[in-house]
Amino acid sequence: MANTVPALAGCSAPIPSMPAVHPSITRRLLHRRALDVQVFARNDGLFDVEASLTDTKTHDVPLAGEARKAGHPIHEMRLRLTVDAALTITAASSETRWMPYPGACNEHGEAYARLVGLNLMKGFRTAVNERLAGTRGCTHLTELCQVLPTAVIQAMAGSVIDTREGDAAGNPPFQLDRCHALRRDGPTVAKFYPRWHIHAAEPAPGRELAEVLGSDHSLRETSVPATTAS
């Protein structure tokens, strides 16, 4: 019988555990990459986004002619953004604290200020690659940008972003038809979003575009209605 873990709030029960490593196999941790995104509401109506990427190893490695000790970061990079309620970036900066090549990795000037003016919901990932991919930026900072749309949307969903009623133009909530669980012809939408449920034979406005773009939230040109503060 498969191992299970206890059910948690918001999860179904029982939850199958990940396949265990065979008892005869031993393993050791080599590397850990940690991503962290925190979003702060400001008293001026804007939002600060602080994101970091950290790589560490469990063994010493030679870097730039020196040994980087186990547990000391290979990379520690940070992005700081300010966004408005429509998810448009109004300020952006970066910081490189740990790097393989000090004096080189961190010499990209104010490259990430080029994020200013981009919108996290409208073509963000494509625009980041156009501005900062390859030698125009830092591989890891540019990679860190890719997680920002969904992380910031999660921070604002249900408070700044209305996830229930859709927008004034009659479009459904932005999250519908973005993943298998929230297909508009599926049982989850029928139960929790009955207003927006459709039968499989009905065309869903916007579905064709959503399926072409896949799960890339930032590429779909969708307006995001803000909730009214109570």
Secondary structure, 3 states (H helix, E strand, C coil): CCCEECCCCCCCCCEECCCCCCCCCCCCCCEEEEEEEEEEECCCCCEEEEEEEEEEECCCEEECCEEECCCCCCEEEEEEEEECCCCEEEEEEEEEEECCCCCCCCCCCCHHHHHCCCECCECHHHHHHHHHCHHHCCHHHHHHHCCHHHHHHHHHECCCECCCCCCCCCCCCCCCCCCHHHCCCCHHHHHHCHHHCCCCCCCCCCHHHHHHHCCCHHHCCCCCCECCCC
